[in-house]
Amino acid sequence: MKAMQQGRRFLKKLKFNPTNTKIKGLVFHLNVPESPYVKDRKHKEPETDILDPEEHPSLSDFEEKCPPGGENSVIFYTTSLRGIRKTFEDCSNVRFLLNSFKITIQERDVSMDMGYREELWEILGGRVIPPKVFVKGRYIGGANEIIGLHERGELKMLLEEVPSNGGIVNNVCNSCANLRFLICTSCNGSRKVYEEKDDDHHHHKKDNEFCIKKCNDCNENGLVKCPFCC
């Protein structure tokens, strides 16, 4: 009897109502006030994924710094050296993002040609390290800026006017395998060529007189730019 009275008092506290939800054979109603947060959410306007162009940057919002030949293209300064792991991984991540948009990209590897490194330093006014991206003569930034723009859905808008690569993903050059450089055929990568000595001051010129000179056709690594993809 005492247990039954305790049960009635329990149900009374819960404001027992036989028309409400059944749980394990009991029928009761919990008088819990409705959360104002939930109520507000019921009347909340549905979110949209459409980006407002006025709220997102355009190329004119970025600093005008144009690498040679970059007026109407994407210039991507990178490095193939793995000595500094983070730098190499940043370059790989930026390359992957840019290639995913199937656009034409000019890669300039500063580790393969000192001229690219000096070119980049001159443009940005300091000893900066890759990756660095320029779009149609505007400096967009390094890895953090490119990834941030992509995560906000803004990178695609900046690349809309860049020429397409024909929809080809991971297109590989048959000549250089996308290394953008070939071994110099004049010196075979040695950076040295043999030439006959100039003997205008002597009447008799001995046979087999040669001198070693620096090759003027290649860079400091004995490489020349690939004529098919650069």
URMOJO-V858246 format. One record per residue. N is the residue number from 0. RES is the residue in three letters. SS is DSSP state (H for helix, E for strand, L for the rest). PHI is phi in radians with two decimals (none if undefined). D_CENTER is the distance of its C-alpha to the mean C-alpha in Angstrom with 1 decimal. Layout:
BEGIN
N/RES/SS/PHI/D_CENTER, N/RES/SS/PHI/D_CENTER
END
This chain:
BEGIN
0/MET/L/none/76.4, 1/LYS/H/-1.11/74.5, 2/ALA/H/-1.15/71.3, 3/MET/H/-1.17/71.7, 4/GLN/H/-1.15/72.2, 5/GLN/H/-1.11/69.0, 6/GLY/H/-1.12/67.1, 7/ARG/H/-1.12/68.5, 8/ARG/H/-1.10/67.5, 9/PHE/H/-1.12/63.9, 10/LEU/H/-1.19/63.7, 11/LYS/H/-1.16/65.2, 12/LYS/H/-1.11/62.5, 13/LEU/L/-1.43/59.9, 14/LYS/L/0.99/61.7, 15/PHE/L/-0.92/62.7, 16/ASN/L/-2.50/62.3, 17/PRO/L/-1.18/63.3, 18/THR/L/-1.64/61.2, 19/ASN/L/-1.77/57.8, 20/THR/L/-1.04/55.5, 21/LYS/E/-1.67/57.1, 22/ILE/E/-2.31/55.8, 23/LYS/L/0.93/57.7, 24/GLY/L/1.52/60.9, 25/LEU/E/-1.71/60.8, 26/VAL/E/-2.06/60.4, 27/PHE/L/-2.68/59.2, 28/HIS/L/-2.33/57.0, 29/LEU/L/-1.63/54.9, 30/ASN/L/-1.52/55.1, 31/VAL/L/-1.79/51.6, 32/PRO/L/-1.13/50.7, 33/GLU/L/-1.23/47.6, 34/SER/L/-1.20/44.6, 35/PRO/H/-1.09/43.8, 36/TYR/H/-1.13/40.1, 37/VAL/H/-1.14/40.5, 38/LYS/H/-1.12/42.7, 39/ASP/H/-1.12/40.1, 40/ARG/H/-1.14/37.5, 41/LYS/H/-1.13/39.9, 42/HIS/L/-1.80/39.9, 43/LYS/L/-1.29/36.2, 44/GLU/L/-1.17/34.5, 45/PRO/L/-1.09/32.0, 46/GLU/L/-1.34/28.4, 47/THR/L/-2.15/26.4, 48/ASP/L/-1.64/22.8, 49/ILE/L/-1.33/23.1, 50/LEU/L/-1.47/21.0, 51/ASP/L/-1.49/23.1, 52/PRO/H/-1.01/21.7, 53/GLU/H/-1.25/23.8, 54/GLU/H/-1.69/22.2, 55/HIS/L/-2.18/18.5, 56/PRO/L/-1.26/17.2, 57/SER/L/-2.04/17.5, 58/LEU/H/-1.05/16.4, 59/SER/H/-1.18/19.8, 60/ASP/H/-1.39/19.0, 61/PHE/L/-1.75/16.7, 62/GLU/L/-1.13/18.3, 63/GLU/E/-1.44/19.4, 64/LYS/L/-2.47/18.3, 65/CYS/L/-1.94/18.3, 66/PRO/L/-1.19/17.8, 67/PRO/L/-0.98/20.5, 68/GLY/L/1.36/20.0, 69/GLY/L/-1.87/17.1, 70/GLU/L/-1.12/19.4, 71/ASN/L/-2.26/18.3, 72/SER/L/-2.56/15.1, 73/VAL/E/-1.76/11.4, 74/ILE/E/-1.87/11.5, 75/PHE/E/-2.10/8.9, 76/TYR/E/-1.49/10.7, 77/THR/E/-2.45/10.3, 78/THR/L/-2.52/13.1, 79/SER/L/-1.76/14.7, 80/LEU/L/-1.32/17.1, 81/ARG/L/-1.78/17.3, 82/GLY/L/-1.04/19.7, 83/ILE/L/-1.87/17.6, 84/ARG/H/-1.06/16.1, 85/LYS/H/-1.09/13.7, 86/THR/H/-1.08/12.2, 87/PHE/H/-1.11/11.9, 88/GLU/H/-1.18/10.4, 89/ASP/H/-1.08/7.7, 90/CYS/H/-1.10/7.0, 91/SER/H/-1.13/7.5, 92/ASN/H/-1.16/5.3, 93/VAL/H/-1.15/2.0, 94/ARG/H/-1.06/4.9, 95/PHE/H/-1.06/6.1, 96/LEU/H/-1.12/4.5, 97/LEU/H/-1.11/5.4, 98/ASN/H/-1.15/8.4, 99/SER/H/-1.18/9.4, 100/PHE/L/-1.56/10.5, 101/LYS/L/0.98/12.7, 102/ILE/E/-2.01/12.5, 103/THR/L/-1.38/13.6, 104/ILE/E/-2.23/11.3, 105/GLN/E/-1.78/13.1, 106/GLU/E/-1.52/11.9, 107/ARG/E/-2.23/14.0, 108/ASP/E/-1.49/14.6, 109/VAL/L/-1.25/16.5, 110/SER/L/-1.47/18.2, 111/MET/L/-1.65/19.8, 112/ASP/L/-2.57/21.1, 113/MET/H/-1.08/22.3, 114/GLY/H/-1.07/22.4, 115/TYR/H/-1.15/18.6, 116/ARG/H/-1.09/18.7, 117/GLU/H/-1.15/21.7, 118/GLU/H/-1.10/20.2, 119/LEU/H/-1.14/17.1, 120/TRP/H/-1.08/19.7, 121/GLU/H/-1.19/22.0, 122/ILE/H/-1.16/19.5, 123/LEU/H/-1.68/18.5, 124/GLY/L/1.22/21.9, 125/GLY/L/3.13/21.4, 126/ARG/L/-1.49/20.4, 127/VAL/L/-1.45/16.7, 128/ILE/L/-2.05/14.5, 129/PRO/L/-1.26/11.0, 130/PRO/L/-1.45/8.1, 131/LYS/E/-2.40/8.9, 132/VAL/E/-2.16/8.0, 133/PHE/E/-2.15/11.2, 134/VAL/E/-2.15/12.1, 135/LYS/L/0.88/15.8, 136/GLY/L/1.41/17.0, 137/ARG/E/-2.11/15.3, 138/TYR/E/-1.44/13.4, 139/ILE/E/-1.56/10.6, 140/GLY/E/2.42/9.7, 141/GLY/L/-1.72/8.0, 142/ALA/H/-1.09/6.1, 143/ASN/H/-1.07/8.8, 144/GLU/H/-1.20/8.8, 145/ILE/H/-1.15/5.4, 146/ILE/H/-1.15/6.2, 147/GLY/H/-1.10/9.7, 148/LEU/H/-1.08/9.6, 149/HIS/H/-1.17/8.4, 150/GLU/H/-1.16/11.2, 151/ARG/L/-1.56/13.6, 152/GLY/L/1.34/13.2, 153/GLU/L/-1.72/12.7, 154/LEU/H/-1.12/9.5, 155/LYS/H/-1.05/11.5, 156/MET/H/-1.17/14.4, 157/LEU/H/-1.26/12.8, 158/LEU/L/-1.76/12.0, 159/GLU/L/-1.09/15.5, 160/GLU/L/-1.64/17.3, 161/VAL/L/-1.40/15.1, 162/PRO/L/-1.00/17.1, 163/SER/E/-1.38/16.6, 164/ASN/L/-1.65/16.6, 165/GLY/L/1.52/19.5, 166/GLY/L/1.34/17.9, 167/ILE/L/-1.61/17.5, 168/VAL/L/-1.76/14.9, 169/ASN/L/1.01/14.7, 170/ASN/L/-1.21/17.1, 171/VAL/L/-1.90/18.7, 172/CYS/L/-1.22/20.7, 173/ASN/L/-1.23/24.2, 174/SER/L/-1.57/24.9, 175/CYS/L/-2.06/22.3, 176/ALA/L/1.00/20.3, 177/ASN/L/1.19/17.1, 178/LEU/L/-1.42/17.9, 179/ARG/L/1.22/18.6, 180/PHE/E/-2.42/21.8, 181/LEU/E/-2.26/25.3, 182/ILE/E/-1.20/28.2, 183/CYS/L/-1.08/30.5, 184/THR/L/-1.44/33.6, 185/SER/L/-1.33/35.8, 186/CYS/L/-2.16/35.8, 187/ASN/L/1.02/34.1, 188/GLY/L/1.48/31.6, 189/SER/L/-1.43/34.4, 190/ARG/L/1.20/34.0, 191/LYS/E/-2.27/37.8, 192/VAL/E/-2.27/40.1, 193/TYR/E/-1.78/43.9, 194/GLU/E/-2.31/45.9, 195/GLU/E/-1.21/49.6, 196/LYS/L/-1.21/51.2, 197/ASP/L/-1.43/52.4, 198/ASP/L/-2.08/56.1, 199/ASP/L/-1.20/57.6, 200/HIS/L/-1.51/60.0, 201/HIS/L/-2.05/61.7, 202/HIS/L/-1.36/64.0, 203/HIS/L/-1.97/63.5, 204/LYS/L/-1.83/60.0, 205/LYS/L/-1.29/59.6, 206/ASP/L/-1.29/57.8, 207/ASN/L/1.06/54.5, 208/GLU/L/-1.69/53.6, 209/PHE/E/-2.24/49.9, 210/CYS/E/-2.30/47.4, 211/ILE/E/-1.71/43.8, 212/LYS/E/-2.23/41.3, 213/LYS/E/-1.28/37.6, 214/CYS/L/-1.27/35.7, 215/ASN/L/-1.67/34.4, 216/ASP/L/-1.64/32.3, 217/CYS/L/-2.15/29.5, 218/ASN/L/-1.59/27.3, 219/GLU/L/-1.18/28.0, 220/ASN/L/-1.79/26.8, 221/GLY/L/1.28/29.0, 222/LEU/E/-2.09/26.2, 223/VAL/E/-2.20/26.0, 224/LYS/E/-1.17/23.1, 225/CYS/L/-1.13/23.2, 226/PRO/L/-1.30/25.2, 227/PHE/L/-1.69/23.9, 228/CYS/L/-2.19/20.1, 229/CYS/L/-1.96/19.7
END
